Amino acid sequence: MSYIIAAIGYLGGSTVQPTSQYFHLLENYWCDLFGKTALNSQPNTVQELALIATSLLCASIAVFWYSLPKYFLPSPPIYKTIQYTGLISMFLALGVMTAFHDIAILVSSLFSGIALLLTFSQLFKYQYYKLLVFGLFSSVLSAMNFIVYYSEWGIAGLPLLQKITFIAFLTWFGMMSLLALRNGNIDLLKK
């Protein structure tokens, strides 16, 4: 919700339309909300809200990674690896709000990739195929973000792809949290 409020309050244009006075879903990236000065050289009045929203998001997902493994009852090494790599990834993800944005994304993605792969293995083991497929779908979207960003192939569509990926992963985290709240016993999400 904080992201939506920050986006609505953003008065700073985009790389496509630097003089525009709003956040455009098809042209702005979430990180456009982080600068002290907006892309149209005006003061960014929603910077603090965007930083708080990102910090809360990272903290929430860190709690998710810390809590999730106990519902699968994996072996202790898998349990700890999911927890630690997930926590590290969210700590590193805070770097997206700094000048180290790109490196923070790369390194945090490496750690979250490990947590995701191990989580996917547990979803497969416990036959949560719908959650597995949706998680894999979200991961493919994430990989597409990397490919587009670094190759610049289709770069004009990246802001929208970023929002779709964001929504997909938040939906998957929500579905996984629902599973955890129900003590891992959701037949609806199986097979």
N, C-alpha and C positions, 0 to 999 in steps of 0.2 A: 504494500500500500504506500509506503514511504517513497518508493521509486516512482510510482504514478504521480504522487503529489509533487515530487521534485521535477518530473518531466513536464507536468502542466505549468509549473512556475518558472521553467527555464525560458529565458528571454534572449538566448545567445546565438541563434543561427546554426548552420551546419557547414561542412566542407563544400557541399553542393551549392548552398544558398547562404553565404556568410552574413548577409545583411538581414536575414529573416529574424523574426522576433518570437520564435516558438521552437519547441522540440518536435521534430518531425520523425515519426516512426520509421520511415523509409530512408532517411538521410542521416540521422544522428545515432551515435553509439552511446551506450550507457556511460562510458568513460568521459564523454563530453560534459557530463554533469559534475565532474570532479575538479575542474580547473577553477582558480580564483577569478580568472577572466574568461568570459565566454568567447566563442568563436567569432562573434561580431565586435569584439573588443570592449564590450560592456562588462561591468562587474557581474559576476555570477552569484546571484542572490540565493540560489538553492544549493550551493556547494556543501554547506554543512549538513543539510538534510540528506544529500546523496551519500556523503561520507558515513553518516550515522546508519543509513539504510544498508550500505554495503557491509559495514562492521557487524550489524545485527544479523544480516544474512549469513556471513561467514561464521559467526558464533553459533547460529542455529544449526547450520550444517555440520559444524564441529561436534555439537551435542548429538546430532544424528549419528555420525560416524562412531562416536564413543559408545553410544547405547546399542546400536544395531546388532553387533555380533552375538550378544548373549541370547538373542531370539533364534539363532540358527544352531546354537550349541556346536560350533565347529571346534576342531582341535585347538588347544591353547596357542600354538604358533600362528594359525590362521586368524584366530580371534584377536590377538595382539597386533598382528600385522595390519588387519583392517582398521583397528582403532588408531594405531600410531600413524599410518600413512594418511588416513583420512584427516586426523587432527593436524598433521604437518601441512597437508595440502591447503587446509583452510587458513592456517596461520600465514602461509606464504601467499595465499590469494589476497590477503590484505594489501600486498604490494601493488595491486592494480591501481591503487589510489595515489601512487607516487610516480616519480620519473622512471622507476624501474618496471613500469607496466608490462612491457613485452616479456621480459625475463621472468617476472612473477607469474605470468600466465603459463609459460613453458614449464617452469620447475614445479609449480603447484599442480599442473596437469599430469606431470610424471607421477607424483605421489597419489593423486586422486585416481589415476589410471590403475595403479596397483590395487588400491582399495576397491575400485569398481570390478576389476577382474576377479578378485577373490570373492566379492559379494555375488557376482554372476555365477561363480562356481557353486556357491551355496544355494542360490535360487534354483539352479539346475538340479542339484542333489536332492533338494526338498520338493521338487516338482512344481515350483512357482513359475510356470512357463510364460504366463501373461506378463508378469513383472519382469522376467528375464528379457522377453522380446521388446518390451517398452523401454527398458534400460539400455538395451543394445541399440535400439532406434535413436534414443537420446544421445548415445555415444557417437553414433554415425553422424548425427547432426553436428556434434561438437568437432569431430574430425573434419567435417566439411568447412567449418569456420576457420580452422587452421589452414587448410588447403587454399581457401579463397584468400585469406589474409596474406599468406606468404607468397602465393603465386600471383596474386592480384587478378586472377582470372575470375570474372564475375564480381569484381569488388563493389560495384554499384549496388548489388543485392545483399551485401554483407550486413548492413544494419538491420534489415528485416530478418535475415537468417539468424542473427544474434538474438533477436527477440523471440523467435520461434524456438530456438534451442533453449533459451532461458525458461520459457513456459514449459517445454517438454521436461526438462530436468526438475523443475519445481513440482510438476505433476507427479513425476516418478518418485521424488523424495516424499511427497505427500502420501502416495500409495504405499510406499515402503513403511512410512511412519504409521499408517493405519494398520498394516500388518503387524508391526511391533506392538502397537497398543492392544491389539487383539491376541497378544502372546503367540504370534506366528500361526494362528489357526484360522485362516480365511479361505475357506473352500472356494469362494467366488473367484479369487485371484489365482487359483490353481489351474493348471492345464489350460 
